[in-house]
Amino acid sequence: MAEVVEAVRLMPYGRPAARSVQGALAEWRGTCSTKHALLAAVLTEHWPHTQPRLIHRVYRCTPEDAARSFGPLAAAAVPQEGLWDVHRYLTVELNGNRIVIDVTFPSGPAWDGTGSMPIACGPGTDHVTGSDPDADKRALEEAYCDPRVREPFIAALSCRQ
């Protein structure tokens, strides 16, 4: 299982043309949404006992947060007053504990196979997804995010390799 987690983590960060598991596989790149959807699907098929659960975190990002977490290009894309974003990661059941797996960026730390990974964004409010994680994320983005501000930030994150 750790090898699969690592393979998905090492996929380059970037939006595939088709924002789906199939799009991420076809282009071998993905965002937090597509990479975690792919990983959840593989874990469900091959390690169903891990009970993967997709989580969306609504968080506020300031230029200082972006500089610290994502680098100067991402920070330059964040307005001075900050922006709202929705980040996807997943949790799994492992040895009686629910642990965090976040494979968003290939430059992030590798999973040790036992414990939680750091979440690739700042603190916020977590929302467990329902039967349609993509619809859940879209609803949160519509409620919290300004696409005119968020889209340049997401594009700048693609330069963070």
Buried (B, 14 or more C-beta within 10 A) or exposed (E): BEEBBBBBBBBEBBBBEEBBBEBBBEBEBBBBBBBBBBBBEBBEEEBEEBEBBBBBBBBBBBBEBBBEBBBEBBBEBBEEEBBBBBBBBBBBBBEEEEBBBBBBBBEBEEBEEEEBBEBBBBEBEBBEBEEEBBEBBEBBBEEBBEEEBBEBBBBBBBBBE
